[in-house]
Amino acid sequence: MSQSTESKNKALVLEAFDTLFNKRDYGAAERFWSSNYIQHSDHIEPGREGLFKLIKDSPASLKYEPGVIVADGDFVIVHGRFSGMGRPRNWIAADVVRIADGVLAEHWDVLQDEVTRGESKSGLPMFGTQFPE
């Protein structure tokens, strides 16, 4: 895989996540997710429809912020923050996405509740350079 393919895959994932999670443009989002999308998350129903349903059922205040993003061939990993979900804590996520034929084909995630400065044993934030307000 060339660097340009990996760069394109990273840009694809970032645009897809922004389109779905922040803009909530479901029609536009369909072009980013395969109709045969495979979902490995325990909290999301199967397929692209399950993911879209999760977002439709989430509060309008939902926001996704991407952080570090890496790509290796057809796989992209994004470290990000989901906030405004109506939960007591933000989620810090490592989303692993497999790209096939120019669309998001498969997904795994690792989620953690974000901690405050007082709870952080390292004294460092879990995401970005600052603790959430």
C-alpha positions as CSV (number, residue, x, y, z in Angstrom):
1,M,0.0,0.0,0.0
2,S,1.3,3.4,-0.8
3,Q,1.3,6.3,1.6
4,S,-1.2,8.1,-0.6
5,T,-3.7,5.1,-0.1
6,E,-3.2,5.3,3.6
7,S,-3.7,9.1,3.6
8,K,-6.8,8.7,1.5
9,N,-8.2,6.0,4.0
10,K,-7.5,8.3,6.9
11,A,-9.3,11.2,5.2
12,L,-12.2,8.9,4.3
13,V,-12.7,7.8,7.9
14,L,-12.5,11.4,9.3
15,E,-15.0,12.6,6.7
16,A,-17.3,9.7,7.4
17,F,-17.2,10.2,11.1
18,D,-17.9,13.9,10.9
19,T,-20.7,13.4,8.4
20,L,-22.5,10.8,10.6
21,F,-21.7,11.8,14.2
22,N,-21.5,15.6,13.9
23,K,-23.5,16.6,10.9
24,R,-26.0,13.7,11.2
25,D,-26.4,13.7,7.5
26,Y,-27.6,10.1,7.1
27,G,-28.1,10.3,3.3
28,A,-24.5,11.5,2.8
29,A,-23.2,9.0,5.4
30,E,-24.6,6.1,3.4
31,R,-21.9,6.6,0.7
32,F,-19.2,6.1,3.4
33,W,-20.5,2.9,4.9
34,S,-20.8,-0.4,3.0
35,S,-24.3,-1.8,2.7
36,N,-22.7,-5.0,4.0
37,Y,-21.0,-3.2,6.9
38,I,-19.8,-5.5,9.7
39,Q,-20.1,-4.2,13.3
40,H,-18.2,-5.8,16.1
41,S,-19.3,-3.5,18.9
42,D,-21.3,-4.9,21.8
43,H,-23.4,-1.8,22.1
44,I,-24.4,-1.3,18.4
45,E,-26.9,-3.4,16.5
46,P,-25.7,-5.1,13.3
47,G,-24.8,-3.4,10.1
48,R,-24.9,0.1,8.9
49,E,-28.5,0.4,9.9
50,G,-27.6,-0.5,13.5
51,L,-25.0,2.2,13.6
52,F,-27.3,4.8,12.1
53,K,-30.0,3.9,14.5
54,L,-27.6,4.4,17.4
55,I,-26.8,7.9,16.2
56,K,-30.5,8.8,15.5
57,D,-31.4,7.7,19.0
58,S,-28.6,9.8,20.6
59,P,-29.1,13.3,21.9
60,A,-28.7,16.2,19.5
61,S,-25.7,17.3,21.6
62,L,-23.6,14.3,20.5
63,K,-20.2,15.5,19.3
64,Y,-17.2,13.5,18.0
65,E,-13.7,14.9,18.2
66,P,-10.9,13.0,16.4
67,G,-7.4,12.9,17.8
68,V,-4.5,10.7,16.7
69,I,-5.2,8.7,13.5
70,V,-3.0,6.0,12.1
71,A,-3.4,3.8,9.0
72,D,-1.8,0.5,8.0
73,G,-3.0,-0.7,4.6
74,D,-6.8,-1.1,4.7
75,F,-7.0,-0.5,8.5
76,V,-7.4,2.9,10.1
77,I,-7.4,3.6,13.9
78,V,-8.8,6.8,15.3
79,H,-8.4,7.9,18.9
80,G,-11.3,10.2,19.6
81,R,-13.8,11.6,22.1
82,F,-17.6,11.2,22.1
83,S,-19.3,13.8,24.3
84,G,-22.8,15.1,24.7
85,M,-24.2,11.6,24.7
86,G,-26.4,12.0,27.8
87,R,-24.1,9.8,29.8
88,P,-22.3,10.8,33.0
89,R,-19.0,10.6,31.3
90,N,-17.6,11.2,27.8
91,W,-16.2,8.2,26.0
92,I,-12.7,8.0,24.8
93,A,-12.6,5.6,21.9
94,A,-10.1,3.8,19.7
95,D,-12.1,3.0,16.6
96,V,-10.6,0.4,14.3
97,V,-12.0,0.5,10.8
98,R,-11.3,-1.7,7.8
99,I,-11.7,-0.1,4.4
100,A,-12.8,-2.1,1.3
101,D,-13.6,-0.8,-2.1
102,G,-13.4,2.8,-0.9
103,V,-16.0,2.5,2.0
104,L,-16.0,1.6,5.7
105,A,-16.5,-2.2,5.7
106,E,-15.9,-3.4,9.2
107,H,-15.5,-1.8,12.7
108,W,-14.2,-2.6,16.2
109,D,-13.9,-0.3,19.1
110,V,-12.4,0.1,22.5
111,L,-14.2,2.5,24.9
112,Q,-13.3,4.1,28.2
113,D,-15.1,6.6,30.4
114,E,-13.1,9.8,30.5
115,V,-11.7,10.7,33.9
116,T,-11.2,14.1,35.5
117,R,-7.8,15.6,36.6
118,G,-8.5,14.4,40.2
119,E,-9.1,10.8,39.1
120,S,-6.1,10.6,36.7
121,K,-3.2,8.8,38.4
122,S,-0.9,10.0,35.7
123,G,-2.0,13.6,36.0
124,L,-2.5,13.6,32.2
125,P,-5.7,13.8,30.2
126,M,-6.9,10.7,28.3
127,F,-7.6,12.8,25.2
128,G,-5.9,15.9,23.8
129,T,-3.9,18.2,26.0
130,Q,-6.6,19.3,28.5
131,F,-9.0,17.7,30.9
132,P,-12.7,18.2,30.1
133,E,-14.3,21.2,31.8
